[in-house]
């Protein structure tokens, strides 16, 4: 069952690669994990910074939208261009930095524990086991680095351009550090 599920996941990954839907920066880690007998990846992101708008009076899970998001290290020009796309009557605008994240299916609990211990010892301390079924054990690998900073409420931007620049620089720095932790994790995979 695990092997059949892994083959299906690898087919989905090949299709996503053909459609350019995979962050190329994390591909080296995906390839390494997917080569291993007891693991396969199910989803990933190499981290991002961006500006997200939440509309007034609507379900944010359905109606929030990215004004700009960058999987590369963001630039001031991109930040300010994103803010120009805001609506007039938003409820909230937030600067976001998300760490890289990786979801890995492990064959069983001992395999999941080995992977989780390796991730945590590599500095990816927010990593955890997300679910356990008879088919697989899902491990989420992620760092503790994150930013969710409100910058506008009720149609008004509340911060100045210097503060926005500082957030972008901080977001880029945290993104770089978390990517370095993922690279450390990649090197440690040799121990599995």
C-alpha positions as CSV (number, residue, x, y, z in Angstrom):
1,X,0.0,0.0,0.0
2,X,2.8,2.5,0.9
3,X,4.7,1.7,-2.2
4,X,1.6,2.2,-4.4
5,X,0.8,5.5,-2.7
6,X,4.4,6.6,-3.2
7,X,4.2,5.8,-7.0
8,X,1.1,7.9,-7.3
9,X,2.7,10.8,-5.4
10,X,5.7,10.6,-7.7
11,X,3.5,10.8,-10.7
12,X,1.8,13.9,-9.3
13,X,5.2,15.5,-8.6
14,X,6.3,14.8,-12.2
15,X,3.1,16.4,-13.5
16,X,3.6,19.4,-11.2
17,X,7.1,19.8,-12.4
18,X,6.0,19.8,-16.0
19,X,3.5,22.6,-15.2
20,X,6.2,24.5,-13.3
21,X,4.2,24.3,-10.1
22,X,7.1,23.2,-7.9
23,X,9.4,25.7,-6.1
24,X,12.7,24.8,-7.9
25,X,14.7,25.9,-4.8
26,X,13.5,23.0,-2.7
27,X,13.7,20.4,-5.5
28,X,17.1,19.1,-4.4
29,X,15.6,18.1,-1.0
30,X,12.5,16.5,-2.6
31,X,14.7,14.4,-4.9
32,X,16.8,13.2,-2.0
33,X,13.8,12.2,0.2
34,X,12.0,10.6,-2.7
35,X,15.0,8.4,-3.4
36,X,14.7,6.9,0.1
37,X,12.7,3.7,0.5
38,X,10.7,4.7,3.6
39,X,9.7,8.2,2.5
40,X,8.0,10.3,-0.1
41,X,7.0,14.0,-0.3
42,X,3.5,15.1,-0.7
43,X,3.7,18.9,-0.8
44,X,6.3,21.6,-0.3
45,X,7.1,25.3,-0.5
46,X,10.6,26.9,-0.3
47,X,9.2,29.9,1.7
48,X,7.9,33.2,0.7
49,X,7.2,36.8,1.7
50,X,4.2,38.8,0.6
51,X,1.3,41.2,1.3
52,X,-2.1,39.7,1.9
53,X,-5.4,41.6,1.9
54,X,-8.4,40.5,3.9
55,X,-11.7,41.9,2.6
56,X,-14.3,43.4,4.9
57,X,-17.2,41.2,6.0
58,X,-16.2,38.2,3.9
59,X,-14.8,34.8,4.9
60,X,-11.0,35.3,4.9
61,X,-10.3,31.7,4.0
62,X,-12.2,32.1,0.8
63,X,-11.8,35.8,-0.1
64,X,-8.4,36.9,1.1
65,X,-5.9,37.6,-1.7
66,X,-2.3,38.1,-2.3
67,X,-1.4,41.6,-3.4
68,X,2.1,40.3,-4.0
69,X,4.1,37.3,-3.0
70,X,7.7,36.4,-3.6
71,X,9.4,33.0,-3.4
72,X,12.7,34.9,-4.1
73,X,14.0,37.6,-1.8
74,X,11.6,40.4,-2.2
75,X,12.5,43.9,-3.4
76,X,11.2,47.3,-2.3
77,X,9.8,48.0,-5.7
78,X,7.7,44.8,-5.5
79,X,6.5,45.6,-2.0
80,X,5.3,49.0,-2.9
81,X,3.7,47.9,-6.2
82,X,1.8,45.2,-4.3
83,X,0.4,47.8,-1.9
84,X,-0.9,49.8,-4.9
85,X,-3.2,46.9,-5.7
86,X,-5.1,47.1,-2.5
87,X,-8.8,47.7,-2.5
88,X,-10.3,50.9,-0.9
89,X,-12.3,49.1,1.7
90,X,-10.2,46.3,3.1
91,X,-10.6,45.0,6.6
92,X,-6.9,44.2,7.1
93,X,-3.6,44.0,5.2
94,X,-0.8,41.9,6.5
95,X,2.9,41.5,5.7
96,X,3.6,37.7,5.7
97,X,6.8,35.7,5.8
98,X,6.3,31.9,5.7
99,X,9.1,29.5,6.3
100,X,9.9,26.8,3.8
101,X,7.7,23.8,4.6
102,X,7.8,20.1,3.6
103,X,5.3,17.3,4.1
104,X,6.7,13.9,4.0
105,X,4.9,10.5,4.2
106,X,6.8,8.0,6.2
107,X,6.3,4.2,6.0
108,X,5.8,3.8,9.8
109,X,6.2,5.5,13.2
110,X,9.9,4.5,13.6
111,X,10.8,6.0,10.1
112,X,8.8,9.1,10.9
113,X,10.5,9.5,14.3
114,X,14.0,9.2,12.6
115,X,13.0,11.9,10.1
116,X,11.5,14.2,12.7
117,X,14.5,13.8,15.0
118,X,16.8,14.7,12.2
119,X,14.8,17.8,11.3
120,X,14.6,19.0,14.8
121,X,18.4,18.5,15.3
122,X,19.0,20.4,12.1
123,X,17.2,23.5,13.7
124,X,13.8,22.9,12.2
125,X,12.2,23.0,15.6
126,X,8.6,23.5,14.6
127,X,8.5,20.2,12.8
128,X,6.0,17.6,14.0
129,X,4.1,14.4,13.2
130,X,0.8,15.6,11.7
131,X,-1.2,12.4,11.3
132,X,-0.8,8.6,11.8
133,X,-2.9,6.2,9.7
134,X,-2.4,2.6,8.7
135,X,-1.2,3.8,5.3
136,X,1.4,6.3,6.4
137,X,2.7,8.7,9.0
138,X,2.8,12.4,7.9
139,X,5.7,14.5,9.0
140,X,5.7,18.3,8.6
141,X,9.1,19.8,8.4
142,X,9.2,23.6,9.1
143,X,11.2,26.2,11.0
144,X,10.0,28.5,13.7
145,X,10.7,31.6,11.5
146,X,7.5,33.4,10.6
147,X,6.1,36.9,10.3
148,X,2.4,38.0,10.3
149,X,2.5,41.7,10.8
150,X,-0.7,43.8,10.3
151,X,0.2,46.9,8.3
152,X,-3.3,48.2,7.5
153,X,-6.8,48.1,9.1
154,X,-10.2,49.4,8.0
155,X,-9.0,50.8,4.7
156,X,-6.0,52.7,6.1
157,X,-2.3,51.8,5.9
158,X,-1.0,52.3,9.4
159,X,2.8,52.2,8.9
160,X,5.2,54.3,7.0
161,X,7.5,53.3,4.1
162,X,10.5,52.9,6.5
163,X,8.7,50.4,8.6
164,X,7.6,48.5,5.4
165,X,11.3,48.4,4.3
166,X,12.3,47.1,7.7
167,X,9.6,44.3,7.5
168,X,10.8,43.3,4.0
169,X,14.4,43.2,5.2
170,X,13.5,41.2,8.2
171,X,11.4,38.8,6.2
172,X,14.2,38.3,3.7
173,X,16.6,37.6,6.5
174,X,14.3,35.1,8.2
175,X,13.6,33.4,4.9
176,X,17.4,33.1,4.3
177,X,18.0,31.6,7.7
178,X,15.2,29.1,7.4
179,X,16.4,28.1,4.0
180,X,19.9,27.5,5.4
181,X,18.3,25.3,8.1
182,X,16.7,23.3,5.3
183,X,20.1,22.9,3.6
184,X,21.5,21.7,6.9
185,X,18.7,19.2,7.1
186,X,19.5,18.1,3.5
187,X,23.1,17.4,4.5
188,X,21.9,15.4,7.6
189,X,19.7,13.2,5.4
190,X,22.8,11.2,4.7
191,X,22.5,9.8,8.2
192,X,19.2,8.1,7.5
